[in-house]
């Protein structure tokens, strides 16, 4: 039984360690997105790569990151977050510097694989440590963990919004792609320095029979956790339609894709402005499972709205409705899903579980994107109905999860 949480104000008062992790997420996305939006153009126009090769390079980057999150999570459980985060920062700096100089296909592929693997180390460590710290903060203060995780999500979206603006500013000031890469590297030098000074050492946990090689079964044979992975995967498959089905809809409605930038900015701004008050409201009134189910239902409504919404100014009303509803659904379900992970797995496997959540979802996105691509030429009503069934299926799966919370284990790994 989940009791109503006290109203703690617009933003929970975070302890220094949580502020560090939140600032990390902001800086991480700022540095990353200062470079990523301009990578495809650099590969095609700057280096003269064929379109299929550009797609391959971008796909390899995604695989080396999302697909290997489970590796970073397992290493975090084994060695603690500090060495994994610091190693990820060093590799990201090296990758950006390498990419800035890369001029051949082989060197570009090597650089983007290094950049992706750096994130596969860095992100699961930071995300699992944030979830662990959020549970400790909830236990100590009564502030729902979803509110803390919402601050983390909003910081990441603010970085994703600011990063492309930083990259654009550098280009407007006469810089080039190499300049953007070096600027991204400088951001990560700052992240590395901050964590080397401020990130605490986790007390060493000796290896026992419970921490042996067979232990991943506690995660991968954990039915409730796998259900959460599948439900969360349905969200990521759906959200990925912002990059696959949405461009096709904008092209259909307006004859070009020039409006996509504004729609993506709308999504990021919604998260920055509305994430905290929406999560504060849902944390007081909705159990995590209910927030997850509701968020997936809102995402499904976004797909249903596309063929039903009348064409608005410039034909963008259906696309705008899709973006708004997908983003609202995301804001409801992501903090809830992340907050459920510590309830479903033991604390000493939280890193592996956090990585597995992303890796399973990344695999689902790979399969789901291929399937969606075959539907883009079908009638709109068919396409959007099929897409709506994906989050609805995830919502049905999420309903089988427990709606309550287990009592958190004492958290000794996180210090200020």
N, C-alpha and C positions, 0 to 999 in steps of 0.2 A: 504494500500500500504506500503510495507516494504522497507525502503531505505537502501542502502549499509552502513554498519558500518565502521568506520575508522579502519585502521590497527593499532592495539594496541600492536603489538609485540607478541612474542612467548607465554608469560604468562601474563594475566592481573594483574596489580598491585592491590592486594586485600587489603581492609581495615582490621584492626586488628580483628574485629569480624568475618569476613569471613575467615581469616587465622585460627582462633580458630576452626570454624566449620569444615574446611577442615582437620586440624590436628586431629580433633575428629574422622572423618571418617577413616583416616589412622590408628589411634590407635585402634579404635573399631574392624576393620577387622584383624589387627595384632593379638590382643588378642584372638579373636574368632577363627581364622583359625590356631592358634597354638594348639588348642584342637580338633576342629571338625574332621579333617581328620583321627584322631586316635581313635575316639569314637567307631566306629563299631568294630574295632579289639579288643578294650578293652572289649566291651560287650560280644563278642563271645569267644575270647581266654582267656581273663583275668577273666571274671565272668561266663563263660560257658553257656551263654544264647543261646537258639535255634535261628536259622536263622529268623524264622517268628517273634520272639519276638524282635530281633534286629531291624528288619524292622519297627515293631510297635513303638518302642521307637524313632527311627529317624523320623518317620511320625508324632508322637506327638510333637516332638520338632518343626518341620516345621509348624504344625498347630497352636501351641501356639504362634508362632512368626508371620508368614505371615498372618494367618487368623485373628489375633487380632490387626493388624496394625490400623484398623479403630477405635478401642478403644483408642489407644494411641493418634491418631490424634484428636479425639473428646476431650480428656482430655487436649491436648495442647491448643486447641481453648478456653477451659473453664478457665484454670488456668495459661496459658502461658508456654513457653518451659522450663524455668529454673527448676521449681519443678518436672516436668515430666522427664527431663533428669537426674537430680540428683537421683530421685527415681529409674529410670532404672539402673543407675550405681550401686547403693546399692544392688538392687536385682541381678544384674549380678555377682557382687562380691560374694554375699551369695550363688548363684547357683553354681559357680565354686568351691567354698570351700566345698559345700555339695557334689557335684559330685566327688570331690577328695576322699571323705570318704565313699561314697555310696557303699554298698556291696550286697544289695538285690534288687530284681526287683522293689519293691514299692519305695525304696529310690532313685533309679536311675531315675524312672519315675518322681518322685517329683522334683528332681534336674533339669532334662532337661526341664520340664514344666516351672520351675522358670526362667531358662536361656532364654527360648524362650519368655516368657512374658516380661522379662526385655527388650529384643530387641524390642518387640511390643510397649513398652513405649518410648524407647530411639530413635529408628530410625525415626519414623514419626515426632517427635519433631525436630530432627536435620535436616531432609530433608526439612520439611516445612519452617523452619527458614532460611535454606540456600536459598530456592526459594524466600522467601520474601526479604532476603538481596540482592539476585542477581537482583531482580527487582529494588530495591532502588539504587544499584550500577549502573545499566543500565541508570536509570533516571538521576543520578548525573554526570556520566562520559561519557555516550554514548557507553560504552563497552557492546556488546550483552550479555544478561543473559546466553545464551548457553555456552559462553566461561567460565564463572564463574562455571556453573554447570559441565562443562567438567573437570575443575581442581578438583572439588569434586569427580567426578567419577574416575579420574585417581588416586587420593589419596586412594580411596577405593580399587582399583585393586592392587595398590602397597602394601597395607596392606594384601590383600588376597594372594599375591605372597610371601611376607616376612613371614607371619604367619606360614605356614607349614615348612618353612626353620628353623624358631625358634624352633618349636616343634621337628623337626628332630635333631637339634643341641643338645637340651636338652636330647633326647634319646641317642644320640651318646656319650654324656658326662656321661652316666651312670644313667640318670634320668629315670623315668617311667611316666605312664599316670597321676598319682597323681602330679608329678612335673610339667607337662605341664598345668594341671588345676590351680595349685597355681601360675604359671607364668602368665597365663591369668588373674587371679584375681589381681595380682600385676599391670598389665597394666591398669586395670579398676580403681584401686585405684588412679593411676596417672591421669586418665581421670576425675574421681570424684573431685580430688583436684583442677585440672585446671579449671573445670567449676564452682566449688563453689567460686573460687576467681575471675574468669574473665567473666563469663556469666552474662550479664546485666539483671536487673529486667524489665519485660515488664510493662508499665503503666497499672493499673487496668482498665478494661472496664466494666462498670456497666451493669447489665442485664437489657434488655429492651424487648419490645414486639418482636423486631427483633431477639433477642438472646434467645427466648424461646425454649420449647421442640420440637416445630414443625419445627424448622429451618433446620434440616437435609434434609427436602424436597428440599431446595435450591440446595443441592448437588445431591441427589438421583433422583430427578425429572428433573434434568438438562440434557437435551438431548445431547448437544454437549460434556459435560463432560463424559457422559456414553459412547458415541461413542469413545472418547479418551481412556476410560478404556478398551473397547473391542479391539481397535487397539493395545494398549499396551499389552493386554493379549495375543494377537496372537504372539507378539514378545517373551514373557516369555515362552509360550508353545513351541515355536520353539527353544529358547535357552536351555530349559530343555533337549532337545535331545542330548546335549553334555554329559548328564549323563545317557541317556537311549538308543538312537539309535546309538550314536557314539561308545560306548563300543562294541555293537554287530557288527558294521562295522569293527572295529579294530580286533576283534576276527575272523571275516570271512577272513580278509585280511592276518593276520599274524599268526593265530592259538593261540594267547594269547592276554591279555589285558595289557601287560607290557609297551607298548608304550603310554598308556593313560596319565601318569604323564608328559611326555614331551610335549604332545599336549595341556594339560591344562596350562603348563608353557608358551607355545607359545602364548596362548590366553591372559594370564595376561600381558606378556611382550609387546604384540602388543598394549594393552590399555595404558600401562605406557609410551611407546615410542611415539605412534602415536595419542593418544586421543587429545592432545592440538592442534597440527598443523592441524589435520583434522577438528576439531570443529572451529578453527579460520578461516579456508578456507570456511566451509559451512555457518558459521554465516555471512560472508561478502556477500555470493553469493546466498544463498537459504533461502527463508522464512521458518519458523519452520515447517509448514505443509508439504512443499516440502521435507525438510530434513527427516521428519518422514516417508513419503511415499517412498522416495528413500532408506532409511535404511531398510524398510521392504522388498522392492524389492531385495536388495542385499542379505538379509537373505534367501529369496526364491531361489535365484540363487545358494546359497550354497547347498541347497538340490538337485537342478537339476544337479549340477556338480558331485555329487557322482556317479551316474550310467554312466555318460558320460566321466569322467576323466579316462585316462588309468592308470593301476596300475603302480606306480612308484617304486623307491627303497623300498624293503621290503613290497611292497603293500600298503604303507601308503599315497600315493599321493591323492586319493579321500578323505580320512579322513582329511588330512592336508588342502585340499581345503575347506572342510566344515568348519573347525575351523577358517580359515582365513576369509572367507566370512561372517560367523555368527558374528565374532568379529568386522569386519568392519561395518556391518549393525548395530550392537549394538552401536558402537561409534558414528554413525550418528544420530540414532533415540532417544537414551536415553536422552541426554541433550535437544533435541528438545521437546520431550514429557513432560519432567519435566518442561521445560520452558513455555509450553502452559497452565499448570494448573492454574497459577495465572491469566491468561487471561479469563478463563472459569468460575471461581468461585469468590465469594466475598472474600476479604482479611480476614475477621473475620471467615471464614470457610476453610481457606487454610490447616490447620492441618487435619481436617476431610477428606478433598478431597485427600490430600497426602496419608493418611492411606487407604482410600477407593480404590485408584488406586492400591495399593499393595494387599489389601485383595481380590478385585475382580479378580486380576491377579492370586493370589494364588489359588483361587477356580478353575479358568480355567485350571491352571497347574495340579491340582488334577484330574479333569475330563479328560483333554487331555492326561495325562500320562497313565491313565487306557486304553484309547482308543488306544494309540500308542502301548501299550504292546500287544494288540491283533493282531497288524499288523507286529510284528517283524519277524514272520515266513513266511510272504508272499514274493513273488518275489521282488527283490530289486527295480526294476523299479516302481512297484506298490507302495511300501512303500515310496520311496522318492518323487514320484509324489503327493501322498496324503499329505505328510508333506509340500511340497511346496505350496499347496493350502491354508494352514493356514496363513502364512504371506501375501500372495497375497490377501486374503479376508480382512485382517487387513488393507492393503494398500488401498483397495477399500473403506473401511469405512472411513479411514483418509482423503480421497479426499473430503468427505462431510463437513469437518471442515472448518471454516473460515481461510483464509490464512493471514489475517492481525492481528494487535494487538489492543486491547483496550488501552486507556490511563490509565496507572497505577494510582491507588489511592495514595495519599500521604502516605508514610510508616513512621509511628511514633513509631512503636514498636521496631525498631532495632536501637541500639546505639552502638557506639564504646566504 
